[in-house]
Every structure is written in C-alpha cells, then in structure tokens.
C-alpha cells in the first residue's frame, strides 16, 4: 500500500504539538544555577601549602599554560653540628585558562595534592589577558572545591585519617589515666608518721656505738 502523501509531515507536526504542550525542562540560566556534579571540570584551584615546586604539572601540561617561578633558600641545621639544607620557595604560580584544554593531567600528576578541580565556571573576561590567574586567584578558587565523596561501606580508611585518629585516641587515654590515677605513696626518705615520731621520743636513747643488746643488759659494777 502506497503511503499517503503528507503523512510524514503530519507525524512530525503531531510530535511538535505534543512537545509544545508539555512543561519546559530547560533551566533559565543565569536565573537558575545548574546543579553540577562534584567532579565537574570548571576551574583549577591551588593549595599553595602543599606545593613543593617540583615542576611536574608544568612539564606534563600539553598546552604549556602553567607558569612557575621559584627561588632557593637555605634552611639552618635542626641540630647542632647538622648540615644546612636548601628548599624551593614558590614565587609565582599562574595558569592561563585561555590556553588550558581542561585535560586534568596537571591534577593527576601532582604528587602532593596541590591542585584540585572546582565546579565553578563563571569566570569569563572581556580581556583575554585576564584569563591568566595568578596564585592569589587560584587560592581563592580553593574555597569552591567541594568535599571529597564519602567512601564505600567496605572501603579501607585512608592512612592519614587512621594515623590521626590513633594519635588522638592515645592522647585521650593518657589524659584519662592522669586524672584517674591514685595519689602516690610517700617515697623513702620522707618525714615519718606522727605515731612513729611519738614512739621514737618515748624510747630511751643509747650511746653511740653501743648495740641494743648491750644497752638492755644491766651494767655490773665492781666485777672484774
């Protein structure tokens, strides 16, 4: 049976009419902010305290959009006679987001967890030069980094949390033992009890160098 002419057009118009009568599911951005997942690749935040200037992120970046400057400082020896050490001090850490392709390689290769993804994406600029975020701006993005998701019920606890909890429990147990410990007995060489002092005062004294048996034995005079 040959198709009726115009049946395809009628079906298409029917779908259009059904869609027009339904409620719109499009969020009116920017009046309504989107509900983004926590691992959204919006912008990169820098946790400066963890950065050791190892340069791994800058070397592995395929776009060469990370700029790092640093200098060395001498750290004095911790113990007398020890050797002085040198450490890198971060002077500049910048990311040019006009070149970044959001691959996340810099975050993956960082061995000290200094770079994090933030779901924030509203940082458009009218001047392309303002898309280079310096260390202060990257530090501000850290406040928008969401907390890591909870572990699975059967997952192993991170070693850092386990070590911190063990140290806290040990300190709490030591403080509890100090508060519940009984008073210590007087050590040797302390002042004797009052009863012992009274008995010592009532007992007769004997000359120095004379034993107790000699002192108790009556002295006989006139005997050879």
Secondary structure, 3 states (H helix, E strand, C coil): CCCCCCHHHHHHHHHHHHHHHCCCCCCCCCCCCCCCCCCCCCEEEECHHHCCCCCHHHHHCCCCCEEEEEEEEEECCCCCCCCCEEEEEEEEEEEECCCCCCCCHHHHHCCCCCEEEECCCCCCCCCHHHHEECHHHHHHHHHHCCCCCCCCCCCCCCHHHHHHHHHHHHHHHHHHHHHHCCCCCCCCCCCCCHHHHHHHHHCCCCCCCCCHHHHHCCCCCCCC
